Amino acid sequence: MKDWIPLITELIWPTLIGFLIWWNKKWFVEFLDIIKKRVEEGGEIQLGPAGFSVGNAPLLPASVNPDDMIDDGSELENSQDTIPDEPSSNAIADKILLSHRTAFWKIKNGRAYYKIFITTHADNQETKSKIQKVVYHLHPTFKNPRRVISSEENDFLLKTNGWGEFVVRAEVYLEDIDEPVKLNRYIDLNP
């Protein structure tokens, strides 16, 4: 029995990993199909201290297909507001920026979905205190592409989820200023 203990201890991890793959085989097959598709499309494979990545996530389409709509549960607003064209360029706009982070969420209908967190930052407390609300304009494939965040909590954080990369546009409304500050940020899905 003493001779078997090293063999058993060496087999525990491979057996556990094999069992987990078998238990989640549907998800694992979908995951491998996504990797295969990205490699076939010419995506680079990177492995390093930051993790493992295969190519980029797909770009969201220019035209909206009803099958591609992203329904993240947000309520639809009836608004005819236009999406801001170009980012603002002035002294106040230089003090405000957008940032984002993403995290893999799940695979749905053969697509990898990511949680997306977008925030607005100011370079000082005085500018931050003047922000009244932020209107985020997401890609048209979102069921509700216009999101208004009026809560200062977490730097006007917008939480959503999606499956493709896109440019988010934002209008930052400040007290005592008539025109909103317009910002853009490319949302990539590299976790």
C-alpha positions in Angstrom: 0.0 0.0 0.0 2.9 2.3 0.8 4.0 2.2 -2.9 0.5 3.2 -4.1 0.2 6.4 -2.2 2.5 8.5 -4.5 0.6 7.2 -7.5 -2.8 8.0 -6.0 -1.7 11.5 -5.0 -0.4 12.2 -8.5 -3.6 11.1 -10.1 -6.0 13.1 -7.9 -5.7 16.4 -9.8 -5.9 15.0 -13.3 -8.9 12.9 -12.3 -10.6 15.9 -10.7 -10.0 18.1 -13.8 -11.2 15.3 -16.1 -14.3 14.9 -14.0 -15.0 18.7 -14.1 -14.6 18.7 -17.8 -17.0 15.7 -18.2 -19.5 17.3 -15.8 -19.5 20.6 -17.8 -18.9 19.1 -21.2 -21.6 21.1 -23.0 -20.0 24.4 -21.8 -16.5 23.1 -22.4 -17.4 22.1 -26.0 -18.9 25.5 -26.7 -15.8 27.2 -25.2 -13.5 25.1 -27.4 -15.7 26.0 -30.5 -15.3 29.7 -29.7 -11.5 29.3 -29.4 -11.4 27.3 -32.7 -13.5 30.0 -34.4 -11.1 32.8 -33.2 -8.1 30.8 -34.3 -9.6 30.2 -37.8 -10.3 33.9 -38.1 -6.6 34.6 -37.5 -6.6 35.5 -33.8 -3.3 35.4 -32.0 -2.9 33.0 -29.1 -1.3 34.7 -26.1 -0.2 33.0 -22.8 1.5 34.9 -20.1 1.4 36.4 -16.6 -1.8 38.3 -17.5 -3.6 35.1 -18.5 -4.6 33.3 -21.7 -6.3 35.0 -24.7 -7.2 34.0 -28.2 -7.7 36.8 -30.6 -10.2 39.6 -30.0 -13.9 39.4 -29.3 -16.1 40.0 -32.3 -17.1 43.6 -33.2 -20.7 44.4 -32.9 -22.4 44.6 -36.4 -23.1 48.0 -38.0 -26.7 47.1 -38.6 -29.0 45.7 -36.0 -30.3 42.2 -36.5 -33.2 41.3 -34.1 -31.4 38.0 -33.3 -28.3 39.9 -32.2 -30.1 42.2 -29.8 -28.5 42.3 -26.3 -31.1 42.2 -23.6 -29.5 42.8 -20.3 -32.7 43.5 -18.5 -32.5 47.3 -18.5 -35.7 49.3 -19.0 -36.2 50.9 -22.4 -36.4 54.7 -22.4 -38.5 56.4 -25.0 -36.1 59.1 -26.2 -35.2 60.6 -29.5 -31.8 62.0 -28.3 -29.0 61.7 -30.7 -25.7 60.1 -30.1 -22.9 62.6 -29.6 -20.7 62.9 -32.7 -17.3 63.9 -31.6 -15.6 64.1 -28.2 -15.4 67.5 -26.6 -12.2 69.4 -26.6 -11.9 72.0 -23.9 -10.4 72.6 -20.5 -13.2 70.8 -18.6 -13.3 67.8 -21.1 -9.6 67.3 -20.4 -10.3 66.7 -16.7 -12.9 64.0 -17.3 -12.5 60.5 -18.7 -14.2 57.2 -19.2 -12.8 53.9 -18.1 -14.0 50.3 -18.2 -13.3 46.8 -17.2 -14.8 43.5 -18.4 -15.1 40.0 -17.0 -16.2 36.8 -18.7 -19.7 36.0 -17.7 -21.2 33.0 -19.6 -21.7 31.4 -22.9 -25.1 31.9 -24.4 -26.2 30.7 -27.9 -22.6 30.0 -28.8 -21.3 33.4 -27.9 -19.1 34.4 -25.0 -20.9 37.1 -23.0 -19.0 39.5 -20.7 -19.9 41.7 -17.8 -19.1 45.3 -18.7 -18.5 48.1 -16.1 -18.1 51.7 -17.4 -17.2 54.6 -15.1 -16.6 58.3 -15.4 -13.6 59.8 -13.6 -12.6 63.4 -12.9 -9.0 64.5 -12.2 -10.0 66.4 -9.0 -12.8 66.5 -6.4 -14.0 69.9 -7.5 -14.7 68.7 -11.1 -16.2 65.4 -9.8 -18.6 67.3 -7.6 -20.0 69.3 -10.5 -21.1 66.2 -12.5 -24.9 65.9 -12.3 -25.5 62.9 -14.6 -23.9 60.9 -17.3 -25.8 59.7 -20.4 -24.2 56.6 -21.9 -24.9 55.7 -25.5 -24.3 52.0 -26.2 -24.2 50.2 -29.5 -27.7 49.9 -31.2 -27.7 46.1 -30.6 -28.5 46.8 -27.0 -32.2 46.7 -26.3 -31.9 50.0 -24.4 -28.8 51.7 -25.9 -29.3 55.0 -24.0 -28.6 54.8 -20.3 -28.9 57.7 -17.8 -26.9 57.4 -14.6 -27.6 60.1 -12.0 -26.0 58.5 -9.0 -22.5 59.7 -8.0 -22.0 56.4 -6.3 -19.1 54.4 -7.8 -18.3 57.3 -10.3 -21.5 57.1 -12.3 -21.0 53.3 -12.8 -22.9 51.7 -15.7 -23.2 47.9 -15.4 -24.3 45.9 -18.4 -23.3 42.8 -20.4 -22.6 42.1 -24.0 -20.9 39.9 -26.5 -19.0 42.2 -28.8 -16.7 45.2 -28.8 -17.9 48.7 -29.6 -17.5 52.4 -29.0 -19.4 53.8 -26.1 -20.3 57.5 -26.2 -21.1 59.5 -23.2 -22.5 62.9 -22.4 -21.4 64.3 -19.0 -23.7 67.0 -17.7 -22.1 69.5 -15.3 -23.7 72.1 -13.2 -23.4 75.7 -14.5 -22.5 74.5 -18.0 -25.0 74.4 -20.8 -23.4 71.9 -23.1 -22.5 68.4 -21.9 -18.9 67.1 -22.2 -18.9 64.5 -24.9 -16.6 61.4 -24.4 -15.9 58.3 -26.4 -14.2 55.0 -25.3 -13.6 51.8 -27.2 -14.9 48.9 -25.1 -12.7 45.8 -25.6 -13.6 42.5 -24.0 -10.1 41.5 -22.9 -10.7 40.4 -19.3 
